[in-house]
Amino acid sequence: MLRLIVGNAIASVRSDEASAEEAILNAAVHGWYEGDVQGEDDCPGCDFRGQLPKPSNRS
């Protein structure tokens, strides 16, 4: 997916559809979105934000 996003950004700059700044911003947004989608796929229903929980020593 990253290869596709970067390839689209390069193509849009080469064809003068977007400036380098616009292409980078677009690629960053799409990369973030795809990462979010992958996270949801890997852990459906998770609502985690922040630090990982510390291991508990409870038995």
N, C-alpha and C positions, 0 to 999 in steps of 0.2 A: 504494500500500500504506500509506503514511504517513497519508493521509487516512482510510482505513478504521480504522487503529489509533487515531487521535485521536478519530474519530467514535464508536468503541466506548467509549473512555474517557469521553467526555462523556455518552453515553447511560447508562452504568452509574452515573455520579454523579447524573444527573437522575432516574433510576428508583430511587434509594437502594439499588442493588445493591452499591455500593462507596463508600467515602469518597474524598475527593479524593486523599489520600495513596495509597490502594490503587490507584486508577485511574492515577495518574502512574507508580507503580512497575510496574504491569502494562504500560502503554504503553512504558515504557523497555525492559523485558525483551523485549517483542515487536519493538520497533524494532531492538534489537541483534541479535536472532535473524534478522530479515529481512535486515539488512545482511550478516550472515554468509552467509546463503543466496545473496544476490546475488554476494558475493565468490567463493564456490565456483563459481557458474555462470559468472562472468567468467573464472576461472582454475582450471579443474578440476585437481586434484592439487597445487596450490600449497600450500606449508607455510611461508609467509613471516610473520615477526613482527619488528618492530623497524624500524630505519632502512633507507632505500633504499640499495642499494649505490652507491658512488661510481663515476663513469665511469672507465673504464680508458684510459690513453693508449697502450696497447700496439698495435702495428700487426701 
